[in-house]
Amino acid sequence: MIWVIMLGFAIWGAAVLAPAGPINAVGGFIAGAIVGPFGVWWAYHERGRVMRVCPACRSWTSPSATVCRHCGRDIPPPSSPAA
């Protein structure tokens, strides 16, 4: 049910935010209907994936990374939560 609501908001947002040029509200509605499900699919598949932040350059890195791909510095291992 939540996916239907999210899809509705995506379609509504595209229709409201569409510029009044070659793409009008109807075109924005259609674009949102086409593109919206991809955003829902991506959010579904990315859930549970935890990203880490490089302490040197503040870029997002993989949870298993030991070296930042942006600045090349070592990333300390994640600290385990206190028991």
N, C-alpha and C positions, 0 to 999 in steps of 0.2 A: 504494500500500500504506500509506503514511503517513497518508492521509486516513481509511482504515478504522480505524487505531489511534487517531487523534485523535477520531473519532466514537465509538469504544468508550469512551474516557476521558470524553467529554462525557456519554454516557448513564449510565455508572457513577457519575460525580460527581453527576448529578442524582438518581439513585436513592439514593445514600448521604446526600446533604445535604438530602433532602426532609424537611420537618417531619412529625411524627406526628399531625397534625390532619386537616383535610379532604383533604390530599394526603399519601398514604402512599408507601411505596417504589415500589409499582407505578405510581402516578400520577406520581411523579418520574421513573421510567424512561420512561414514555410522553412526558412533557413534554421530557425530554432528547432523545428520539428525534425529536421534532418540531422543537425549537429548535436542536439541535446542528448540523444541516447548514447553517443560516444562518450560524453562527459560522465554520464551515469555509469557506463561500463568501466571507464578508467577509475572512477572513485571506488567502485566495487572491488576491482582487482588490486588496488593500492592499499586497501585497508589492512591494518596489522603490520605493514612494512614501516619499520622505525628507521628514520634517518638520523645521522649524527652531524654535528657541526664541527668543522675544523677550528681549533682554538686560535690558530694563527691568522687565517684569512676569512674566517666566518662563512665559508661556503658549505653547502650540504654535501655530505659524503655517505658512502655505503656503510652499513653497520659493521661489515667485516673488513673495512679498509684499515690498513696500517700506515699508509702514506697518502697524503692529500694529492689528488690528481691536478689540482689547480696551482698550489704553491710548492709542492714537493716536500713539505715538512712531515715529520713523523707525527702520527696521531696516537695519543695514549690509549691503551685499552679501556673499554667502558668500565666504569666503576660499578660493582655489584651493589644492589640496594642493601642497606643495613637490615640485619635480621632482628 
